[in-house]
């Protein structure tokens, strides 16, 4: 959350709206999405391994 706040403040300080939107997207949205995707895949993999353990 703090990272998104910092990036938001950085993007607000840009000289143009397009530049601010690009900064927010590339420095805020994409890294946050990537971290969430990695964590979700890890949890999904653990859940699948746990299900395989129960069936065996």
C-alpha positions as protocol buffer text, in pm:
chain_id: "A"
residue {
  index: 1
  type: UNK
  ca { x: 0 y: 0 z: 0 }
}
residue {
  index: 2
  type: UNK
  ca { x: 278 y: 241 z: 85 }
}
residue {
  index: 3
  type: UNK
  ca { x: 446 y: 174 z: -249 }
}
residue {
  index: 4
  type: UNK
  ca { x: 128 y: 260 z: -437 }
}
residue {
  index: 5
  type: UNK
  ca { x: 93 y: 581 z: -234 }
}
residue {
  index: 6
  type: UNK
  ca { x: 451 y: 684 z: -315 }
}
residue {
  index: 7
  type: UNK
  ca { x: 402 y: 609 z: -685 }
}
residue {
  index: 8
  type: UNK
  ca { x: 73 y: 798 z: -684 }
}
residue {
  index: 9
  type: UNK
  ca { x: 241 y: 1105 z: -535 }
}
residue {
  index: 10
  type: UNK
  ca { x: 523 y: 1073 z: -788 }
}
residue {
  index: 11
  type: UNK
  ca { x: 277 y: 1053 z: -1075 }
}
residue {
  index: 12
  type: UNK
  ca { x: 78 y: 1353 z: -947 }
}
residue {
  index: 13
  type: UNK
  ca { x: 398 y: 1556 z: -956 }
}
residue {
  index: 14
  type: UNK
  ca { x: 457 y: 1489 z: -1326 }
}
residue {
  index: 15
  type: UNK
  ca { x: 424 y: 1775 z: -1570 }
}
residue {
  index: 16
  type: UNK
  ca { x: 161 y: 1606 z: -1789 }
}
residue {
  index: 17
  type: UNK
  ca { x: -137 y: 1380 z: -1729 }
}
residue {
  index: 18
  type: UNK
  ca { x: -9 y: 1123 z: -1978 }
}
residue {
  index: 19
  type: UNK
  ca { x: 329 y: 1114 z: -1810 }
}
residue {
  index: 20
  type: UNK
  ca { x: 171 y: 1078 z: -1469 }
}
residue {
  index: 21
  type: UNK
  ca { x: -52 y: 796 z: -1589 }
}
residue {
  index: 22
  type: UNK
  ca { x: 245 y: 619 z: -1747 }
}
residue {
  index: 23
  type: UNK
  ca { x: 449 y: 650 z: -1427 }
}
residue {
  index: 24
  type: UNK
  ca { x: 162 y: 518 z: -1217 }
}
residue {
  index: 25
  type: UNK
  ca { x: 98 y: 228 z: -1453 }
}
residue {
  index: 26
  type: UNK
  ca { x: 460 y: 118 z: -1505 }
}
residue {
  index: 27
  type: UNK
  ca { x: 588 y: 181 z: -1151 }
}
residue {
  index: 28
  type: UNK
  ca { x: 270 y: 109 z: -957 }
}
residue {
  index: 29
  type: UNK
  ca { x: 18 y: -115 z: -1128 }
}
residue {
  index: 30
  type: UNK
  ca { x: 249 y: -354 z: -1313 }
}
residue {
  index: 31
  type: UNK
  ca { x: 480 y: -439 z: -1019 }
}
residue {
  index: 32
  type: UNK
  ca { x: 182 y: -479 z: -784 }
}
residue {
  index: 33
  type: UNK
  ca { x: 6 y: -705 z: -1032 }
}
residue {
  index: 34
  type: UNK
  ca { x: 321 y: -914 z: -1079 }
}
residue {
  index: 35
  type: UNK
  ca { x: 371 y: -966 z: -704 }
}
residue {
  index: 36
  type: UNK
  ca { x: 5 y: -1060 z: -659 }
}
residue {
  index: 37
  type: UNK
  ca { x: 29 y: -1304 z: -952 }
}
residue {
  index: 38
  type: UNK
  ca { x: 338 y: -1476 z: -808 }
}
residue {
  index: 39
  type: UNK
  ca { x: 180 y: -1510 z: -462 }
}
residue {
  index: 40
  type: UNK
  ca { x: -144 y: -1641 z: -610 }
}
residue {
  index: 41
  type: UNK
  ca { x: 39 y: -1904 z: -815 }
}
residue {
  index: 42
  type: UNK
  ca { x: 237 y: -2014 z: -511 }
}
residue {
  index: 43
  type: UNK
  ca { x: -81 y: -2053 z: -306 }
}
residue {
  index: 44
  type: UNK
  ca { x: -253 y: -2239 z: -589 }
}
residue {
  index: 45
  type: UNK
  ca { x: 43 y: -2477 z: -619 }
}
residue {
  index: 46
  type: UNK
  ca { x: 42 y: -2546 z: -242 }
}
residue {
  index: 47
  type: UNK
  ca { x: -332 y: -2610 z: -249 }
}
residue {
  index: 48
  type: UNK
  ca { x: -295 y: -2855 z: -540 }
}
residue {
  index: 49
  type: UNK
  ca { x: -13 y: -3041 z: -361 }
}
residue {
  index: 50
  type: UNK
  ca { x: -225 y: -3063 z: -47 }
}
residue {
  index: 51
  type: UNK
  ca { x: -518 y: -3204 z: -248 }
}
residue {
  index: 52
  type: UNK
  ca { x: -288 y: -3461 z: -410 }
}
residue {
  index: 53
  type: UNK
  ca { x: -167 y: -3565 z: -65 }
}
residue {
  index: 54
  type: UNK
  ca { x: -523 y: -3623 z: 54 }
}
residue {
  index: 55
  type: UNK
  ca { x: -617 y: -3834 z: -248 }
}
residue {
  index: 56
  type: UNK
  ca { x: -311 y: -4056 z: -231 }
}
